[in-house]
Amino acid sequence: MQKGIAVVHYDCKGIKVLPECSPGGSYGFARIPYATEERIIEENDDLSATIPIAAASIGAEISRGLKLRLKHAFVGRKGGRVEN
């Protein structure tokens, strides 16, 4: 992605970056109005859907009744623009 727009192949077996394909273009950052969102996670299914990488380490705590408060802020969006 540091060299330009990433092109990938996706099927039921997974996703693979195709480094030989280069459509041209670049990634950029666009500011958006500041907004926050808060979510309270009380079940393992919610944890797995929201923070899959943390499910293994925090899942046991959630099972014992721990509630996880997740609050994050949106300040912008990163996206790509392909040049023809």
N, C-alpha and C positions, 0 to 999 in steps of 0.2 A: 504494500500500500504506500510505502514511502516513494516508490518509483512511478506511481500513477494508479489509475483505477484497476482494482483487482477483478479478474474474470475467474469464475468458478464453474465447475460442473457438479451438479447435485442430482443424486438418485437415491433409491431406497438403501443403498449400501453406504452412503455418506456424502461428504462434500470434499472436493479436491480443487486446490488452486491451480489454474492453468497459466504458469508464468510465461509461456510462449505467446499468449494472446495479449495484445495491448491495444485497446480501442482509442487511447489518447484521452486526455482529460486530467482532472485533479480533484482532490478533496478540499473542502473548505468548511469554515465555521460560520454559522449565522446566529447572531444573538436573538433571543426571544424574550418576551416579557417575563420577568422573574416570577416563578410560581413554586410552591412547595406542595408536597404530597406526603401524607402520613398513613401508614398501614400498621395494624396490630396483628401479628401472626400468632395464632393460638393452636394450630393443628399442623401436623407434619406434612399433610398434602399441600397446605398453603405455603409452608416453608420450601418444599421441593419445587413448587411452581415459581416462587418469587426469587429465591436464592439457592439454586440447585447445588452450587459448590459448597455451601455451608450446611446442607441437610445432614450430612454424615456426622459432623462435629457438634451440631446444636440439636439434632433430632431427639436425642435422649432427654435433654433438658425440657424440650417442648412436651414430650410424653409425660414428664413428671409435673406438668402444670405451669412451667415458665411461659410467660408471654413476652414476645419480642416486639418492641416498638421500632419500626423502621421509618425514618423521616429523611426525605431527600429533596433537593432543590433543583429545578430546571433553570439553566441560565442560557442555554443555546443548543444548537443542533449541528452535528457534523454530517455532511453528506457529500456525494460525488456528482460531478458534472462531466458527462462524456462529450467530447468534441468530435464533430464529424469531419 
